[in-house]
Structures are given as structure tokens and as C-alpha cells.
């Protein structure tokens, strides 16, 4: 990371020299005298999920040219030996390039040479190598990030497993996001889906949990539990974090989310459609590229 870059990607603002005996004037200004050189204090740094006054940092996709929220996009970074690698957590140092397209579009751009040209511009002509399996690597990292998020929420006590416990919580309106393993039985999933609709006063809406393309064994490993067939998020903020991680992954592989966290402010019926997929616009690799 360049010395003038803050870890969140903003350029650090230099502090003005202090006035007084140590400053160039040699003497402190008289009380009440106007200051013509002092700079205003820098704005506070944006917090995760938004900046000052609710502003969300954006980036521009190097392939589509469209802008989108940074957290919805996928960052690419260069390894020390110049290999282009996914940096889905946006933690790697140095310049980055951002993409906001799905897997099929990325692979097409790679075959036609558009990806190489866009990356060359983003990384200012630095020698680089694009792995043939770049799309596979991105998908694997997004999948891992989603499973890691589930594991974190499990350790924080923000989710439930076990059909009976989930059904009870769902009927009481405590479930904000319902997930089913790929090998979950149809009858069990329908039963919990119905409980979800009862608890959210959305009977007849067809609302249901999200069927993941992950078997119960994989979910069990992620959560550190055995035989995880269904998962219910009982904390609204935790549900949104999980939904966001899942949406990025599913959006990249071309499967838009089929469920989203319950938001009571939007009415009782809720929506069965996911938020914007991770294939929304991505960030630029220009002056704001490092983070």
C-alpha cells in the first residue's frame, strides 16, 4: 500500500503545522486574530457499510464501466510475481481492479482479450499473468467467504439449527433469514417455509427459504455442528450480513438470491427475491483502487 493511502482506500489528509513557538511564524497569533493558513480538520473516516452522511463508497467495473457499491463488487489484486488473483475481502495491499459482472461475462471477456486489456490499464501496464482458472478461483473465494460468515454468526449465537427449534422461532416471527441445504428433504423445507410465512403474516405469498447449492455436510463443517440441514438467522443484522455474502457468491455464478432478510418496515408480505447480485457494477482501479 502506498504511504499516502489509508487502509480504507482514502488518501490521508496531512495535518497543518501547529501554530505557536515551534511554527514558522515564531510567535503565537494574538487572540482573535484571523487565521489564513490553517486548514479545516479532515472529515471523519467512513464506517463499514457507508461513509460520511450515509455515503457508500463506490467503484467502477473495469469491464462494464458501471459504478456500484464497493462492498457488492469483486476486487482483483496482483501477487508479488504478477499473477492476477481474487481479493474478495479487499484486504490485499497495493493497487486493485474491480469487476461487477457474473462468471459467464468474465469468462467471455477473458477469451476475447478484453479482460487482459482492462487489467493492463488498471494496473498501469505492469506485467501480469491471468490464470486460466481465474473464474474458478473467484467462485471458490466467494463461496468460502459465505461459509466463513455463517461460521462467525454461529459462534456469535445469531442462528439456529434443528427443524423443531427453527419452526418454533419462525412461527413466533423471530426468523429473519431461512436457509436449506441442497440435500434437505422437500417435506421438511416446506414445513419450515410455511412456519416462516405464518410468523411473518405472509401466508399465501409463496415466500420461502433459500435453497443453497451446498450439502448438509459442508454446512456442518462451516458451523462446527453435525447434520446441518436447515439454518435460521434470528438476528436482523446477522441475517443481512449472511444474505450479502450469499448474494455476492450466487450473483457471480449466475444464481440470483431467492430470499432476503425479513424487514418489518417493508410490510408483512416480504420479498422472495434477493438483493442485487454480486454482479452489480464494480469499482475502478484508478486513484481509488487500493482498497
N, C-alpha and C positions, 0 to 999 in steps of 0.2 A: 504494500500500500504506500502510495506517495506520502511524503511527510506532511503535506498540506491537506490531507484528507482525513476527515473524522471517520470513525468506524461505521457510521450510518450513511456514509457517502456524501455528506455535506462538506463543503470546503470550510475549514476553520477560519474564523474571523480574528485577525490579530488585535490584541488589546492595545489601546492607546497608552503612550507613556504616562506615568503618573506625574502630576504637577507637584511642585514643591522644590526643595533644595536640590534634589537629585535630578531634576529635569533641566532641559536646555536653558530655560529662562534664568535658572539660578536662584530665583526668588518665587515664593508663592504669590499668586494673584491676590489682590485685595478683595475682601468680602464684597459680594455684589457685582464685581466686575464681570462683564460678559465673556464667555469663552468662545473662541472662533476656531479652535483646533480639536477640541475634544470630540470623539466620535460617540454616537449613541451606543448603548450596550447592545450586544448581539441578541437576536431573537432566541428564545429558548428552543432547544432541540426538539424535534418532533418525537412523539412517543410511538411505540409499536402499534401499527394499525391506523395511523393517522398522524398528521403533523400539527403545526400551529393552527388554531381555529378550525380544527377538524379536517385540515387539508391532508389528502392521501398522496404520498409520493408516487409519481408515475414514471414509467419508462416507455421507450418506443421499440417496437419489434423490428429487428433488422431485416426481416423478410416481408412483412406486410406493411410496415410503415405506420401502423396504428398504435395509438397510445393506450395504456391501461395501467391499472394499479400495480405497483411493483410486486406486492405480495401474491398476485394472481399469476405471475409470469415465471419463466424459467431462465435462470442465468447460466451462461456458459463461461468458463474460465480456461486459461492456459496453464498446463502443468509446467514445471521448470524446463522440461525438454520440448515444450511447444505443442503438446497434444491437447486438443480441444476436449474438455471434459464437462459433464454436467455439474453445476453447483446449485442444486435446488434449494439449499438453505441460505444461499447468498452470503457465505462466510469466507470464501477464499480471498486472499489478498490480490491486489493488482486490478488491472482493467478487466471489465467483463462485457459480454454481449448478451442481449436479452431476446428471447423468442416468445411469441404468443400464438403459435399455430399448433395444430394437432400433429400426431405422428405421421399420418399419410402425407400431409403437406410438407413436413420437414424432409421426409424421405424423397419426395419428388424434387424438392429444391436441391437436395444433395446430388441426386442423379444428374440433374440438368446443369450443375455447376453454380447455381445461384447462391447456394449456402456458402460455398468457398469464397465467392466474391464479396458477399456481405460480411463474412468474418474477417476477410483481409482488410476491408475498410474499417471495421470496428476495432481491430487490433493494430491499426496504423501500419499495416504492411509487415508486421512481424512474421517470421517464418512459423508456419503452423501445420499441423497434421490433423486431419479429421478422420477419426476411426470409422471403419465401415459399419460398425455396430453402435454408432452414436445413439440412434433412436432406442435401441435395446437398453443401453446404459441409462438414458434419461428415464425410461419407463421403470426400470428397476429401482432407481433412486427415489422416484415419486412414490412408488409402492412402499418402499422401506420407510419413507417419511410418514406415510399414513399409518403404518403399523406402529411406528415409534410413538406417534401421537396417541394412539389407542392405549399403548402400554403406559404412557405417562398419566393419562386420565384414570386408568385402572389403579395405579399406585396412589393417586390422589383421592380415590374413593368417589369418583364422579360418575361411575357407571355400574350397571347391574348385569349379571348373567343368571341364567336359570329361568326357565319358562314361567314357573309359578310366581317367582318374585317380580319378573317383568310384567306379567299380566296384572298383578295386583297394583303395581305402580302406575301402569298405563291406564287402568280404569279410574284411578284417582287423579288423572291428569298430570302426573309427575314426569312423564316421559317426553323429552324434547327431540330425541332422535332415536329411531329404531333400526337396527341392522340385523340382517340374516346371513348366515354362512351360505356358501354356494350349495352345500350338500344338506341344507336344512330341509326337513320334511315339509311338504306343501300344507298339510293339515295344521301342523304346529305354527307355521308362519301366518296362515290365515286367521288362526285363533288370536294371535298377538296383534295382528293388524286390526282385527275387529275391536279388541280392547283399546287400542290406540285411538280409534275413531270414537269410541264411547267416551273416553276420557277427554277428548278434545271437542266433544259435541259436534262431530262432523260425520255422523252416520249417513250413509248414502252417497258420500263424496268419492268413494273409491280410494281414499287415502290409504297408503300402506308404507311399510318399512322399506329400506333399501336393501336389495339383494346383492351382496358382494360377490365378486368372482374369486373368492378366497374360501378354501375349505375350513372346516372346524379345527383341523389340526394346526393350521397356520395361525388362526386367530388365537388358539390356545397358547401357542408359543409366545405370541406378541403380548398377551395379557398375563402370562405366567400362571395359567389355570388350565384345568383339564376339560375337554369336551365342551368347548365354547361354540354353541350353535346359534344363539341369539344374544344381542348386546343392546342395552338401553342406556342412553345418556340421560341422567336425571338432573343435570346442571345445565342451564341455558348457555352459559359462556363456553363450557366444555363441549357442548353439542356443536356450537358454531366452529370451534377450533377443529374438531374432528371432521365436520362437514366440509370445511375449507380444504383440509388436506386430502380428503377423498375426492373432492371436485377437481382439484388440480390433476390428480392421477387419472381419474376417469375421463376428464376432458382431453388429456393428451392422447389417450388410447382410443378416443372417439366414442366414449360412452358417457353421455351427459348424466348428471345425477338424477335420481328418480325420487329423492326425498330430501327434505331440508328441515332444519330445526324448527320446532313449533314456536311461533311468535304470537303471543296473545293479542298484541296490538294490531295484528292484521286480520283479526276476526277469527271465529271459531272453526271455519272450514279448513284453513291452512292450504298449503300448496303441495302438490306431489312432485313438482318439478324442482330440480336442483338450481343452485345459483349459477352464475356464469361459469363456464368451464375454464379449466386452466388454459385453454386455447384462446383466451381473450388477448388483447394486444399486449405487447411486451415492451421492455424498456430499451432505451438507446444505449449504445456503447460509446457515446461521446463524452462530454465533460462530466456527466453524471454516472459514468459507467462503473465505477469501482465497487459500488455497493447497491 
